[in-house]
């Protein structure tokens, strides 16, 4: 097993809540989401916005943001020079493996690389850890 990179990130949920409360709607968060989410993720985000469930929206957004940050941090400096953060965000998406107790999965990009992803939710924080491994 050849480890190509490791990344981790933590998101403070009240910071996301303040973005929503500042405008009393989801406009700003939706603009950010459209930039950093793959179309598959953005579709799910919009479904949550239609339900107006702020807690679920905040958890979902924070999870996606944390995963994308972890992925970018796992890239080498040379790899980071070759792909912008936004382009990387739109290339990969998070899904869940229903066959393995809804374990989070990262899909997209280089098929010669395996991604090991861990995501944790707490009262005020979401954390993610990602390991990139050569298949």
C-alpha positions in Angstrom: 0.0 0.0 0.0 1.5 3.3 -1.1 0.1 6.3 0.8 0.0 9.4 -1.5 -1.3 11.8 1.1 -3.3 12.4 4.2 -5.6 15.4 4.9 -7.8 16.4 7.8 -10.2 19.3 8.5 -12.6 20.6 11.1 -15.5 22.9 10.7 -17.1 25.0 13.4 -20.9 24.7 12.8 -22.0 28.0 14.5 -19.9 29.7 11.8 -22.1 28.2 9.1 -25.3 29.1 11.1 -24.1 32.7 11.2 -23.8 32.8 7.4 -27.5 31.8 7.2 -28.7 34.1 10.0 -26.8 37.1 8.6 -29.2 37.3 5.6 -32.0 35.4 7.2 -32.0 33.0 4.2 -29.8 30.6 2.3 -28.7 32.9 -0.5 -25.0 33.3 0.5 -24.7 29.6 1.6 -26.2 28.5 -1.7 -23.7 30.6 -3.7 -20.8 29.0 -1.8 -22.4 25.6 -2.2 -22.8 26.0 -6.0 -19.0 26.7 -6.2 -17.7 23.9 -3.9 -20.2 21.1 -4.5 -20.3 18.6 -7.3 -23.8 18.6 -9.1 -24.7 15.4 -7.3 -24.1 17.1 -3.9 -25.7 20.4 -4.9 -28.9 18.6 -5.9 -29.1 17.0 -2.4 -28.3 20.4 -0.8 -31.2 22.0 -2.7 -33.5 19.2 -1.5 -32.6 20.1 2.1 -33.1 23.8 1.4 -36.6 23.1 0.1 -37.3 21.3 3.4 -36.0 24.3 5.3 -34.3 22.1 7.9 -31.5 24.4 9.0 -29.7 21.8 11.2 -29.6 19.3 8.3 -28.4 21.9 5.8 -25.6 23.1 8.2 -24.5 19.5 8.8 -24.5 18.6 5.1 -22.7 21.8 4.0 -20.1 21.4 6.8 -19.6 17.7 5.9 -19.0 18.5 2.2 -16.7 21.5 3.0 -14.7 19.4 5.4 -14.3 16.5 3.0 -13.2 18.8 0.2 -10.7 20.6 2.4 -9.3 17.2 3.6 -8.9 16.1 0.0 -7.1 19.2 -1.0 -4.8 19.0 2.0 -3.9 15.5 1.0 -2.6 16.6 -2.4 1.1 17.3 -2.8 2.2 20.9 -3.5 2.8 19.9 -7.2 -0.7 18.4 -7.4 -2.2 21.5 -5.8 -0.5 23.7 -8.5 -2.1 21.6 -11.2 -5.7 21.9 -10.0 -7.6 24.7 -8.4 -9.6 24.1 -5.2 -12.9 24.9 -7.0 -12.1 22.5 -9.9 -11.2 19.8 -7.5 -14.4 20.3 -5.6 -16.5 20.0 -8.7 -14.6 16.8 -9.8 -15.3 14.7 -6.6 -18.4 14.1 -4.6 -19.4 12.5 -1.4 -21.9 9.6 -1.3 -22.6 6.8 1.1 -22.1 3.1 0.8 -25.5 1.6 1.7 -23.9 -1.9 1.7 -21.5 -0.8 4.5 -23.7 0.9 7.0 -23.8 4.2 5.0 -20.0 4.7 5.3 -19.0 7.9 3.5 -17.3 7.5 0.1 -15.5 9.9 -2.1 -16.2 9.4 -5.8 -14.5 10.9 -8.9 -11.1 11.8 -10.2 -8.3 9.4 -10.7 -9.5 5.8 -10.7 -6.0 4.5 -9.8 -6.4 6.1 -6.4 -8.4 4.7 -3.5 -9.8 7.1 -0.9 -10.3 6.2 2.8 -12.7 8.7 4.3 -13.8 9.2 7.9 -16.4 11.8 8.9 -17.4 12.7 12.4 -20.2 15.0 13.6 -20.3 16.5 17.1 -22.5 19.2 18.7 -20.5 22.1 17.3 -18.0 20.5 14.9 -17.7 18.3 11.8 -14.3 16.6 11.2 -13.0 14.6 8.3 -9.9 12.6 7.7 -8.9 11.4 4.3 -6.1 9.1 3.1 -5.2 8.8 -0.6 -3.7 5.4 -1.5 -2.4 4.1 -4.8 -4.5 1.1 -5.9 
